[in-house]
């Protein structure tokens, strides 16, 4: 298995995994997430491939995309409250359901952390839906701790 920056040839594999993530979210919160949704389209992914502020990493074996991590560089230079630290935000991380439990997610996450360190980031952040207990357990195993908690009250 290799972990590398995504390339144009990886787009179809990334789209297939985006559909898997979309389905997990839909099954967990059908009131919020559409059935068979895909967060990004091929043209959006192709644009991100050339944007150093939005790196995409993939795990691949013999040209098959096993997982991905969409990332975004973030800072708050004009914020009156937050300090201006550089963060690497994991916008989306997915491992093919057929490959889970084989170290793919850990390898992707460790690569993201090394990349963040090389860019002199202060931290790596992400959001996870509470209905995705498998992802929450994975991130806790990787050493992540809650930074903030989003709460809701559904109005009926």
C-alpha positions as CSV (number, residue, x, y, z in Angstrom):
1,X,0.0,0.0,0.0
2,X,1.2,3.5,-0.8
3,X,0.0,6.8,0.6
4,X,0.4,9.7,-1.7
5,X,-1.2,12.9,-3.0
6,X,-4.2,12.2,-5.2
7,X,-3.9,12.4,-8.9
8,X,-6.4,12.7,-11.8
9,X,-6.4,9.0,-12.3
10,X,-7.7,8.5,-8.8
11,X,-10.9,10.5,-9.2
12,X,-13.2,7.6,-10.0
13,X,-12.0,5.7,-6.9
14,X,-12.4,8.8,-4.7
15,X,-16.0,9.3,-6.0
16,X,-16.9,5.7,-5.1
17,X,-15.6,6.2,-1.6
18,X,-17.4,9.6,-1.3
19,X,-20.7,7.7,-2.0
20,X,-19.9,5.2,0.8
21,X,-19.4,8.1,3.2
22,X,-22.6,9.8,2.0
23,X,-24.5,6.6,2.6
24,X,-23.1,6.2,6.2
25,X,-24.3,9.8,6.9
26,X,-27.7,9.2,5.3
27,X,-28.2,6.0,7.3
28,X,-27.2,7.8,10.5
29,X,-29.2,11.0,10.0
30,X,-31.7,10.7,7.1
31,X,-33.3,13.8,8.3
32,X,-30.1,15.8,7.4
33,X,-28.3,13.8,4.6
34,X,-29.7,12.9,1.2
35,X,-29.8,9.3,0.0
36,X,-27.0,8.5,-2.5
37,X,-25.4,11.9,-2.0
38,X,-21.8,12.7,-3.0
39,X,-20.1,15.6,-1.2
40,X,-17.9,16.5,-4.2
41,X,-18.2,16.0,-7.9
42,X,-15.4,15.1,-10.3
43,X,-14.8,18.7,-11.4
44,X,-14.5,19.9,-7.8
45,X,-12.0,17.1,-7.0
46,X,-10.0,18.0,-10.2
47,X,-9.8,21.6,-9.1
48,X,-8.6,20.6,-5.6
49,X,-5.9,18.4,-7.0
50,X,-4.0,21.6,-8.0
51,X,-4.6,23.6,-4.8
52,X,-1.9,23.4,-2.2
53,X,-4.3,24.8,0.4
54,X,-6.6,21.7,0.0
55,X,-4.4,18.6,-0.3
56,X,-6.0,15.3,-0.9
57,X,-4.1,12.2,0.2
58,X,-5.0,8.7,-1.0
59,X,-4.1,5.2,0.1
60,X,-3.7,2.9,-3.0
61,X,-2.8,-0.6,-3.8
62,X,-2.1,-1.4,-7.5
63,X,-4.0,1.7,-8.6
64,X,-7.1,0.9,-6.5
65,X,-8.0,3.7,-4.1
66,X,-8.4,2.2,-0.7
67,X,-9.0,5.4,1.2
68,X,-8.6,9.2,1.1
69,X,-8.2,12.2,3.3
70,X,-9.4,15.6,2.0
71,X,-7.6,18.4,4.0
72,X,-7.8,22.1,4.2
73,X,-5.2,24.6,5.5
74,X,-6.9,27.0,7.9
75,X,-5.8,30.1,9.8
76,X,-7.6,33.1,11.4
77,X,-5.4,36.1,10.7
78,X,-8.2,38.7,11.1
79,X,-10.1,37.0,13.9
80,X,-10.4,39.3,17.0
81,X,-10.7,36.3,19.4
82,X,-8.8,33.4,18.0
83,X,-5.0,33.3,17.8
84,X,-3.6,33.0,14.3
85,X,-2.3,29.4,14.3
86,X,-2.1,27.3,11.2
87,X,-4.3,24.2,11.3
88,X,-4.8,21.4,9.0
89,X,-8.4,20.5,8.9
90,X,-9.4,17.0,7.8
91,X,-12.5,17.7,5.8
92,X,-13.3,14.1,5.0
93,X,-11.5,10.8,5.6
94,X,-12.8,7.5,4.3
95,X,-11.5,3.9,4.0
96,X,-13.2,1.6,1.7
97,X,-15.6,-0.6,3.7
98,X,-13.9,-3.7,2.3
99,X,-10.5,-2.6,3.7
100,X,-11.4,-1.3,7.2
101,X,-9.5,-2.7,10.1
102,X,-6.3,-3.2,7.9
103,X,-4.4,-0.1,8.9
104,X,-5.4,2.0,5.9
105,X,-7.0,4.8,8.0
106,X,-4.2,4.9,10.5
107,X,-1.6,5.2,7.7
108,X,-3.6,8.0,6.1
109,X,-4.0,9.8,9.4
110,X,-0.3,9.5,10.2
111,X,0.6,10.9,6.8
112,X,-1.8,13.8,7.3
113,X,-0.1,14.5,10.7
114,X,3.4,14.4,9.1
115,X,2.3,16.7,6.4
116,X,0.8,19.1,8.9
117,X,4.1,19.1,10.9
118,X,6.1,19.8,7.7
119,X,3.8,22.8,7.1
120,X,4.5,24.0,10.7
121,X,0.8,23.6,11.7
122,X,-0.2,23.9,15.3
123,X,-2.8,21.1,15.1
124,X,-4.9,18.8,13.0
125,X,-8.6,19.1,13.4
126,X,-11.8,17.5,12.1
127,X,-15.5,17.1,12.7
128,X,-17.3,13.8,13.1
129,X,-21.0,13.2,13.3
130,X,-22.0,11.6,16.6
131,X,-24.1,9.1,14.7
132,X,-20.9,7.7,13.1
133,X,-19.7,5.8,16.2
134,X,-17.2,3.7,14.2
135,X,-15.4,6.9,13.0
136,X,-15.6,8.4,16.5
137,X,-13.9,5.3,18.0
138,X,-11.2,5.4,15.3
139,X,-10.4,9.0,15.9
140,X,-10.2,8.5,19.6
141,X,-7.9,5.5,19.0
142,X,-5.7,7.9,16.9
143,X,-5.4,10.2,20.0
144,X,-7.8,12.9,19.0
145,X,-9.8,14.6,21.7
146,X,-13.0,16.7,21.5
147,X,-12.2,20.4,20.8
148,X,-15.7,21.6,20.7
149,X,-19.2,20.0,20.7
150,X,-22.0,20.9,18.3
151,X,-25.4,20.5,19.9
152,X,-28.9,20.6,18.5
153,X,-32.6,20.6,19.5
154,X,-34.8,19.4,16.7
155,X,-38.0,21.5,16.4
156,X,-41.0,19.5,15.5
